[in-house]
Amino acid sequence: MAQKNNFQFSIREYRPSDHHVVMSLFRDGILEHVYPAFFKAMSNPDHVGIALSISMAGYVLGGSSYFQALLFGSAWAGLIYYCCHDIYEGYMTRRLSADMANIQANYLENPDNGFWVAEADVNGQSKVVGMAAVMGKSGEEEEGERLDKWNGGVMGGGPEFDRDAGDGSYGEMSHMIVEFPCRRQNLGSQLTQKALDFCKERGYARLVLDVSSPQTAAVSLYQKFGFVQIASHSKTHANRWFSKMARINVMRMEKFI
């Protein structure tokens, strides 16, 4: 049995020298959700039925050809994969041209925002293996936040959006990513707690975040911290038919501090 690595982590503020590794970690962390989203979409009963029907059509049209049946079924699966990939890649591209384009200016130079990286000693060298960010929001921005970062859907909601105390300011957490070898070692919990502590120090009433439905491990982690789902939608930046075929839901969760 392979021995599990037990890393010791330290969390610190982002530095400009972290840029390249953080960009790489961000890209890998977003695109890794494509395969789980694809497999989840393909296991949907509707998609299973369509795949079988298309394969049968290929079998018949090909003159009882199993190869033709496989070809037709594979084409359908390829289309579903493309839809899932397009959604996550589009999200990644937009964030890379928005807040991630200049982390120093968008996060570190604004006292209401924070961006942290987690380091671990890997083979005798310090390596960035995780990250998380919080952006402060004012109460006036709340209505705009109903159009979430995935771009498109007006999120459901009602009284939940009006429960802030004081000036209504709150924090929004994003870019929570942990490198694969360092998972299941409490690093996700440490980064989440860092975000919550930051919000408490800033006097924010709550912390909110968006998470996609294939991210089941992340959802479980946030629920353990007391986050609850307050809204959900299936609309993204992508073509609406792509969104329907990918069957990805975006959930907004929050925790009052």
N, C-alpha and C positions, 0 to 999 in steps of 0.2 A: 504493500500500500504506500502511495506517495505521501511524504510528510507535508503537513500543512504549514505554510509559512505564517508565523505570528509577528506582525509588524508593530512597531511603536510609532505612533503618529504624533505630529505636532502641527497645530493650525496657526497660521500667521496671515497677515495682510498681503495681498498681491503686490508684487514688485514688477517693474517694467521688464526686468530680465527673465520673468516667467512667461513672457508673451508667447513664444513659439510652442512651448510645451502645453500651455493652457489652450491655445488654438487647436492643437492636435487632439488634446483630451476632449475638448468640446465637440469637435467633428465626430470623433469615434463614439462618444457618448450618446450623441443624437442618432446617428445612423445605425447603431446597434439595435435600435427598436424596430427596424424594418422587418427583420425576420420574425420576431414574435408577433408583430402585427399581421404579417402575411399568414402565418400558420393559424392564428386565431380567426382571421377572416375566412380562410379556406375550410375551417371546421364548422362554419356556420351552416345550418341545415339547408338554407336557400342556395348557398354556393355549392354545397355537395350535390344537390339535385341538379343544378345547372351543369356542373362538371360531368355528371353521369349522362345527362341528356346530350351534351355536346359530343362526348366520347361515343355514345351510341350512334349519333348522326354520322360521325366520322367512320364508324365501323360499317354502316349501311352504304354510305356514299362511296366508300373505298372497296365495295364488293367483298364484304366480310373480311376486311383487312384490320388486323389487330394493331398494326403499325399506324394506320390512319386514325384509329380510335385513340391511340396514345398521343398522336400528334395534335389532334383537335383538343384533347383534354389538357395537354401541356400548354397550348396556346392560351386557353382560358386562365390557367394558373399563372402564366407569365403576365397576363394583363392585370391580374389582382396584385401581383408583386410590384409591377410598375406603379400602380396607384398608391400602394403603401410607401414605396420609395419616394415618389414625387411629393407626398405630404411632408415627410420628415426632412427631405432635402430642402424643400422650399422654406420650411420653418428655420432650418439651420442657416440658409443663405440670407434670410431677412435679418436674423439676429446678428450675423457677422457684419452686416452693413449698417446696423443700428447701434445698440449699446455696446456690443463686443468690438466694434471698430476702434474704439478708444477707451479702454477700461480705465486708464489713468484719469481722463477728463470726466467720464460719465459716472464713475464710482468714487475713486479716491479723493478727488478734488471737491466732492460734495459731501459734507458731513452727515447728510441724511441717508447716504448710501454706503454700502459696504461690499467688499469683494475679498474672499479669503481662499487660500489654497492650503491643502494638507500635504505635508511632507512625510516620507518614510525613508528609513535607511535600507537601501536595496543594494546588496553586494558591496557594502562599504561606502556607498555614495548616497547623498541625499537626493531624493527624487520626488517631484510633485506627482501625487497619485489621486488627488481629489480636489474639488472646488465647490464653492457655493457663493451666491450673491444675494443681496437684499437691496431693493430700491424703495426709498420712501415715497409715499403717495399722500396727497392731500385729499380731504373730503370732497372737494370740488371735482377731483379727477375720477371719482367713483363711477359716475355715469359712463364715462369713456371706457372704464375698465370692463364694462359689460361686453365690449367688443374685445375679446381677449387676444393674446399675443399670437394665436394661431390664425388670426385674421379672418373675419367673416361673420361668424354666427353671433347674433345677439343672445347673450346668455340669459337663461332663466333666472328668476330671483324676485324677491319682493322685499318684505320687511328686513330680511337678513342684511341687506345692503345699507341699512340706516341705523345700525346699532352702535356705532362708534361713540365713544365719550369724548368730551373736550372738543378739540378742533377737528376731530374726525380723521386725523392722520393715521396711517397704517403702513405696514411694510409688505412688500411683495417679494417673495423668494423665487429665485430662478437659478438655472445652471447648476443644479445639484447633481454632480457627477462623481462617481468613484471608479477608479480603474479596476478592471475585473479581478486581478489577483488579490486585491485588498478588500474585497467584499466579504460580508459575513464576519467582519471583525470589529463591528461597532463604529466604523468611521462615518457611515451615513448618519448615525445617531449623534455623533459628536458635531458634525457640520450643522445638523438641524438645530441642535442646542445652541451652537454659536450664533445662528441667525436669530433664535428666540431671545437670547441674552442681549444681542445688539438692539433688537426692537424694544426690549424692556428699558434699556439705557436711554434710548431716544424718546421714550414716552409714547410709543405707538400703542394703539388700543388692541391691535390684532395683527396677525401675520397671515397672508393669503398666498396661494400658489396655484398653478395650473399643472395638471398631470394627465397624460393620455392613458386610455384604458388598458393598453398592453403592458403598462408599467406596473404590474401587480405587486412586485416587491416594494416599490416606492410607495404605493398606496397603503400597503400594510404597515410600513414604517411610520408614515404620517398619522395613521389611525392610532398607533401605539402612543404617539405624542399628544393625542387628543384632537387632532384635526378632524373636521367633519365636512362632508360634501354639501355645498350650498347651491350648486348649479351644474349643469351639464349640457353640452351641445355636440353635434356631429358635423358642424360646418367648419371648413378650413379655407386657406387661401386657394386650394386647388379647385379644379372644375368640380361642380357639385356632384356629377356622376362618379368622379373618382372617389370623392368622399363617401358616397353611398356604397360603392363597391368595396372600399377598404374597411368600412364599418368601424372606424376609429372614433371614439367619443373622447372629448376633452372635458375633464372635470375640474371645477374650481373648488378648492378646499380652504378652510380657514380655522384658525385657533385664536381665541381671545386670550390676551395676556394679562 
